[in-house]
């Protein structure tokens, strides 16, 4: 069965402020990157995107493999105001 992509474009309006993106329940693989060369901080628990996070450096992408998700929300922030995060979820 082919995976169906769901595309989210999350705008991080303010610098160094946490934003969240809910994902579909039961989704599988997720890929994300900043549309520009801005860095991202990615967390899986609310309020931790500034302390316990994964760095996604400008120009790089991050992939959550199939069956690796235990939560259905991503928490992101960037030091650059106006960063747009492209998130593709495959179901």
Backbone as ProteinMPNN parsed JSONL, in Angstrom:
{"seq_chain_A": "XXXXXXXXXXXXXXXXXXXXXXXXXXXXXXXXXXXXXXXXXXXXXXXXXXXXXXXXXXXXXXXXXXXXXXXXXXXXXXXXXXXXXXXXXXX", "coords_chain_A": {"N_chain_A": [[0.833, -1.168, 0.0], [0.612, 2.178, -0.881], [2.023, 5.082, 0.659], [0.276, 7.948, 1.842], [0.93, 11.331, 1.503], [0.83, 14.01, 3.877], [0.932, 17.421, 4.051], [2.309, 19.972, 5.981], [2.739, 23.397, 6.644], [4.337, 25.216, 8.811], [4.496, 28.268, 10.327], [6.896, 29.927, 12.139], [6.474, 32.484, 13.756], [7.571, 34.313, 15.692], [10.885, 34.766, 16.93], [12.722, 32.333, 18.819], [10.527, 31.221, 20.164], [8.21, 28.787, 21.179], [6.396, 26.694, 18.987], [3.708, 24.556, 17.99], [2.909, 21.544, 16.183], [0.359, 19.495, 15.447], [0.118, 16.076, 14.616], [-1.298, 13.561, 12.49], [-3.074, 10.913, 14.025], [-1.726, 7.685, 14.216], [-0.047, 7.987, 12.094], [2.912, 7.539, 10.061], [6.031, 7.72, 8.854], [7.85, 10.813, 9.166], [9.03, 13.82, 7.823], [11.001, 16.761, 8.065], [11.966, 20.214, 7.555], [13.491, 23.47, 7.514], [12.264, 26.048, 5.462], [13.959, 28.032, 4.667], [17.449, 28.85, 5.287], [17.452, 28.689, 8.04], [18.088, 27.667, 11.431], [16.658, 25.007, 13.411], [14.978, 23.982, 16.417], [13.885, 21.023, 17.673], [11.475, 19.375, 19.546], [9.791, 16.85, 21.488], [8.12, 17.054, 23.558], [6.004, 19.344, 25.139], [7.11, 22.619, 25.971], [9.803, 21.953, 26.052], [11.358, 22.607, 23.884], [13.321, 24.476, 24.076], [15.191, 23.478, 25.785], [15.54, 20.584, 25.938], [16.171, 19.193, 23.154], [16.351, 18.385, 19.62], [18.718, 19.399, 17.32], [18.234, 20.892, 14.199], [19.959, 21.853, 11.686], [20.297, 24.742, 9.558], [19.405, 24.188, 6.196], [19.497, 21.474, 6.437], [17.616, 18.394, 6.793], [15.247, 16.557, 8.805], [14.361, 13.297, 9.754], [11.847, 11.265, 10.978], [11.664, 7.97, 11.42], [9.467, 5.312, 10.225], [7.159, 3.94, 12.569], [8.407, 5.054, 14.804], [7.332, 7.041, 16.298], [5.973, 8.109, 19.345], [4.418, 10.065, 20.26], [2.01, 12.506, 19.114], [2.491, 15.152, 18.451], [4.597, 17.762, 17.389], [7.105, 19.98, 18.591], [8.464, 23.065, 17.966], [11.06, 25.529, 17.497], [12.815, 28.481, 16.422], [15.768, 30.481, 16.063], [15.372, 32.478, 14.297], [13.069, 34.807, 13.312], [9.939, 34.327, 11.644], [10.481, 31.966, 10.314], [9.626, 29.312, 8.174], [8.485, 26.1, 8.541], [8.63, 23.151, 6.815], [6.736, 20.317, 6.852], [6.331, 16.946, 6.247], [4.187, 14.349, 6.422], [3.73, 10.911, 6.28], [1.158, 8.656, 5.635]], "CA_chain_A": [[0.0, 0.0, 0.0], [1.397, 3.409, -0.975], [1.784, 6.056, 1.714], [-0.323, 9.203, 1.425], [1.58, 12.431, 2.214], [0.107, 15.158, 4.41], [1.919, 18.501, 4.116], [2.048, 21.082, 6.899], [3.671, 24.519, 6.597], [4.205, 25.863, 10.109], [5.262, 29.505, 10.403], [7.38, 30.279, 13.473], [6.386, 33.932, 13.606], [8.509, 34.981, 16.595], [12.134, 34.047, 17.219], [12.896, 31.71, 20.14], [9.208, 30.956, 20.744], [7.787, 27.435, 20.815], [5.171, 26.476, 18.219], [3.428, 23.123, 17.915], [2.198, 21.012, 15.029], [-0.252, 18.197, 15.693], [0.201, 15.128, 13.505], [-2.409, 12.616, 12.456], [-2.893, 9.693, 14.816], [-1.445, 6.513, 13.409], [0.838, 8.299, 10.977], [4.171, 6.804, 10.109], [7.247, 8.505, 8.637], [7.718, 12.268, 9.145], [10.229, 14.545, 7.403], [10.829, 18.197, 8.218], [13.104, 21.105, 7.32], [13.147, 24.881, 7.365], [12.205, 26.45, 4.056], [15.156, 28.853, 4.465], [18.615, 28.261, 5.946], [17.336, 28.891, 9.487], [18.205, 26.509, 12.316], [15.453, 24.632, 14.145], [15.054, 23.149, 17.614], [12.742, 20.118, 17.625], [11.239, 18.617, 20.771], [8.619, 15.974, 21.428], [7.336, 17.354, 24.751], [5.739, 20.773, 25.258], [8.006, 23.476, 26.773], [11.179, 21.465, 26.046], [12.074, 22.949, 22.652], [14.436, 25.354, 24.395], [16.121, 22.818, 26.705], [15.799, 19.2, 25.537], [15.733, 19.24, 21.763], [17.217, 17.931, 18.548], [19.058, 20.506, 16.422], [18.138, 20.69, 12.758], [20.679, 23.022, 11.203], [19.828, 25.308, 8.304], [19.745, 23.428, 5.003], [19.377, 20.036, 6.716], [16.278, 17.903, 7.096], [15.191, 15.572, 9.886], [13.406, 12.242, 9.431], [11.411, 10.326, 12.004], [11.315, 6.769, 10.659], [8.212, 4.62, 10.531], [7.0, 3.273, 13.858], [9.268, 5.623, 15.842], [6.602, 8.068, 17.034], [5.154, 7.757, 20.506], [3.554, 11.236, 20.473], [1.47, 13.011, 17.856], [2.7, 16.584, 18.317], [5.976, 18.237, 17.329], [7.292, 21.316, 19.162], [9.584, 23.643, 17.227], [11.381, 26.946, 17.563], [13.957, 28.896, 15.62], [16.274, 31.786, 16.451], [15.063, 33.4, 13.206], [11.64, 35.097, 13.193], [9.337, 34.116, 10.337], [10.886, 30.696, 9.694], [8.558, 28.39, 7.781], [8.923, 24.704, 8.626], [7.895, 22.232, 5.939], [6.608, 19.006, 7.495], [5.609, 15.98, 5.421], [3.847, 13.139, 7.182], [3.237, 9.855, 5.394], [0.186, 7.788, 6.316]], "C_chain_A": [[0.888, 1.246, 0.0], [1.023, 4.359, 0.154], [1.204, 7.331, 1.121], [0.342, 10.342, 2.185], [0.584, 13.484, 2.684], [1.16, 16.24, 4.604], [1.43, 19.582, 5.068], [3.12, 22.142, 6.647], [3.43, 25.333, 7.853], [5.096, 27.097, 10.151], [5.607, 29.802, 11.857], [7.535, 31.803, 13.478], [7.431, 34.68, 14.428], [9.746, 34.134, 16.822], [12.108, 33.493, 18.639], [11.579, 31.529, 20.891], [8.745, 29.592, 20.258], [6.444, 27.448, 20.088], [4.964, 24.973, 18.109], [2.704, 22.777, 16.622], [1.683, 19.632, 15.393], [-0.139, 17.354, 14.431], [-0.993, 14.191, 13.579], [-2.091, 11.394, 13.31], [-2.65, 8.529, 13.87], [-0.582, 6.78, 12.198], [2.144, 7.539, 11.106], [5.351, 7.753, 9.952], [6.943, 10.006, 8.589], [9.056, 12.862, 8.727], [9.969, 16.032, 7.607], [12.117, 18.94, 7.94], [12.59, 22.523, 7.288], [13.176, 25.223, 5.882], [13.414, 27.309, 3.688], [16.333, 28.169, 5.162], [18.602, 28.466, 7.459], [17.508, 27.58, 10.239], [16.867, 26.265, 13.01], [15.832, 23.873, 15.409], [13.767, 22.348, 17.632], [12.652, 19.348, 18.929], [9.955, 17.805, 20.609], [7.719, 16.153, 22.634], [7.203, 18.87, 24.845], [6.661, 21.425, 26.28], [9.458, 23.005, 26.78], [11.963, 21.846, 24.796], [13.222, 23.914, 22.89], [15.479, 24.704, 25.279], [16.514, 21.41, 26.268], [15.281, 19.026, 24.118], [16.772, 18.604, 20.846], [17.469, 19.144, 17.653], [18.901, 20.065, 14.971], [18.736, 21.953, 12.148], [20.189, 23.454, 9.827], [20.313, 24.52, 7.098], [19.626, 21.918, 5.183], [17.906, 19.67, 6.917], [16.379, 16.859, 8.196], [14.107, 14.576, 9.536], [13.115, 11.416, 10.672], [10.957, 9.082, 11.251], [9.958, 6.191, 11.055], [8.285, 3.96, 11.891], [7.905, 3.824, 14.953], [8.525, 6.637, 16.709], [5.822, 7.481, 18.195], [4.207, 8.893, 20.856], [3.125, 11.784, 19.114], [1.575, 14.522, 17.704], [4.193, 16.879, 18.293], [6.014, 19.652, 17.898], [8.571, 21.887, 18.568], [9.796, 25.1, 17.586], [12.624, 27.207, 16.739], [14.462, 30.232, 16.152], [15.96, 32.874, 15.41], [13.55, 33.589, 13.099], [11.154, 34.851, 11.768], [9.747, 32.841, 9.628], [9.681, 29.84, 9.379], [9.145, 26.981, 7.796], [8.012, 23.877, 7.724], [7.926, 20.862, 6.586], [5.801, 18.121, 6.555], [5.444, 14.718, 6.247], [3.275, 12.13, 6.198], [2.336, 8.932, 6.188], [-0.083, 6.584, 5.469]], "O_chain_A": [[1.816, 1.345, 0.803], [-0.137, 4.437, 0.557], [1.591, 7.748, 0.029], [0.325, 10.329, 3.415], [-0.376, 13.807, 1.986], [2.177, 16.0, 5.255], [0.293, 20.047, 4.977], [4.289, 21.806, 6.456], [2.438, 26.054, 7.953], [6.315, 26.987, 10.026], [4.721, 29.916, 12.704], [8.621, 32.326, 13.227], [8.1, 35.578, 13.917], [9.655, 32.909, 16.898], [11.544, 34.106, 19.546], [11.531, 31.67, 22.113], [8.867, 29.272, 19.076], [5.493, 28.109, 20.506], [5.925, 24.205, 18.133], [1.989, 23.597, 16.046], [2.464, 18.708, 15.62], [-0.282, 17.859, 13.317], [-1.62, 14.055, 14.629], [-0.962, 10.904, 13.309], [-3.308, 8.415, 12.835], [-0.399, 5.897, 11.359], [2.436, 6.963, 12.154], [5.632, 8.526, 10.867], [5.92, 10.423, 8.046], [10.102, 12.448, 9.226], [8.865, 16.516, 7.359], [13.212, 18.391, 8.065], [11.404, 22.76, 7.063], [14.028, 24.733, 5.142], [13.845, 27.317, 2.534], [16.213, 27.019, 5.583], [19.657, 28.418, 8.091], [17.126, 26.516, 9.752], [16.057, 27.176, 13.177], [16.867, 23.209, 15.466], [12.677, 22.92, 17.608], [13.628, 18.742, 19.371], [9.151, 18.051, 19.71], [6.682, 15.5, 22.743], [8.179, 19.595, 24.653], [6.954, 20.846, 27.326], [10.28, 23.614, 27.464], [13.12, 21.449, 24.655], [14.022, 24.146, 21.985], [16.538, 25.285, 25.515], [17.7, 21.082, 26.232], [14.101, 18.748, 23.905], [17.903, 18.328, 21.244], [16.527, 19.838, 17.271], [19.375, 19.0, 14.574], [18.086, 22.998, 12.104], [19.724, 22.635, 9.034], [21.501, 24.218, 6.99], [19.65, 21.168, 4.207], [17.067, 20.533, 7.176], [17.459, 16.343, 8.482], [13.038, 14.967, 9.067], [14.031, 10.928, 11.335], [9.969, 9.131, 10.52], [9.388, 6.544, 12.088], [9.339, 3.483, 12.311], [8.152, 3.133, 15.942], [9.038, 7.049, 17.75], [5.106, 6.491, 18.049], [3.292, 8.713, 21.66], [3.786, 11.558, 18.1], [0.836, 15.118, 16.919], [4.959, 16.318, 19.077], [5.078, 20.43, 17.713], [9.634, 21.271, 18.654], [8.856, 25.816, 17.932], [13.379, 26.295, 16.402], [13.671, 31.037, 16.643], [16.252, 34.05, 15.628], [12.826, 32.631, 12.825], [11.867, 35.131, 10.804], [9.402, 32.644, 8.463], [8.806, 29.66, 10.227], [10.16, 26.705, 7.156], [6.788, 23.903, 7.857], [8.995, 20.307, 6.84], [4.715, 18.499, 6.118], [6.412, 14.109, 6.703], [2.425, 12.471, 5.374], [2.694, 8.478, 7.275], [-0.872, 5.722, 5.854]]}, "name": "protein", "num_of_chains": 1, "seq": "XXXXXXXXXXXXXXXXXXXXXXXXXXXXXXXXXXXXXXXXXXXXXXXXXXXXXXXXXXXXXXXXXXXXXXXXXXXXXXXXXXXXXXXXXXX"}
